[in-house]
């Protein structure tokens, strides 16, 4: 039986990575604002502070602008509270309890078990 961990994006670390990659390319926040056609730079600042993530389209465009693949922009986290068992999740769905109740009763620290 193999174990697969569910990937979760760390928005704060991803934001810091966006800022680092932007600076490495010698681009300003205003440069990104102009590239994306945003009226104000707030969206860029929100990305960089981990308050939001770029849409998939914007992430793709950002990867092209920064010259890196999209997966080099995104930073994943292996936080235990984001991992659950596939088998127990299926049991919870059949039992009629909510996902939140399931996580509370079963604990979200289980690894995904794939047969």
N, C-alpha and C positions, 0 to 999 in steps of 0.2 A: 504494500500500500504506500503510495507516494504522498507527500505533504506539500500543498501549495498554499502560500500565504497570499491573502487578498491584498493587492497593492492599493495604497492610499497616498494621495498627493499631500505633501506638507506645504501648505500655502505660504507660510512665513519663510521657510527655507527656499522655496521656489522664487518668491519675490526678491529675496536677497541675491539669488542666482541671476535673475533678470537684470538687477542693478549692476552686478559684477560684470556680466557679459556685455551689457550696454557700454559701460565704462571702458572695458577692454577694447571695444571697437571704436572708441573715441566719440561716441554719440551722446548727445544730451537728451534730457527728458523732452525738451522742445523738439528735438529731431524726431523722436518717436511720435510725438503728438502730430507733427506735420505729416509723417509717413502714413499714419493711420487716418489722417483727416479729421482728428478730434478737434472740437472747438476749444477745449480747455485740457490742461494736462492731468486733471484729477484721476482719470482712469489709469494712466501710467503710474502715478504715485500709489494708487490703490493696489495695483499689481505688485509693485516693489515693496510695499509694507505688508503684503500677505492678506489684505482685506478682501481681495477678489482675485480671480484668475482670468486670464484672457480666454475668450471663446476659442473653440477649435480653429475657426478661420483665422482669428487674430494670432493664435499660437503658431499656426503654420506660417503666416506672413512674418511673424517675429523671428522664427527660426531661419527663414530665408534672409532676412535683413541682418541677423547676427552671424550668419554663416555656420550654424550648428544644427544638428538634427533636433526635432522637438523633444525627444527623450533626454537630451542633454540640458534642456531648459528646466524640465520638470524634476522635482526632487521628491522621492517617495519616503514614506516613514514606515517603520515596522512597529508602530505603537501597538501594544498588546490589545488595547481596547477597541481596535478596529478589525480584529481577527475572530472569525466564528467558524464552527463546524458546518460543512455542507449538509451532512446527515442530520444534525440536530436542527438546522434551519428548515429542512424539509419536514421534519416532524412537527415543528412549530407551525408551519403553514397548514398542515393537515389538521392540527388540533384546534385551530380557530383563535389562538391567542395572538396578540399583536407582536410585531417585531421587537418593540421596546420591552414588552413583558418577557419575551423569549430571552433577550440579551440579559435582562436583569436576573432571571431565574437560572439560566444556564451559564452565564458568564461569557463575556466576549473575548476571552483570552485563549479560546480553543483554536487549534490550527485546522485548516480545511483538510479533510481527509478525502482523497480521491481513490476509488478502487481501481 
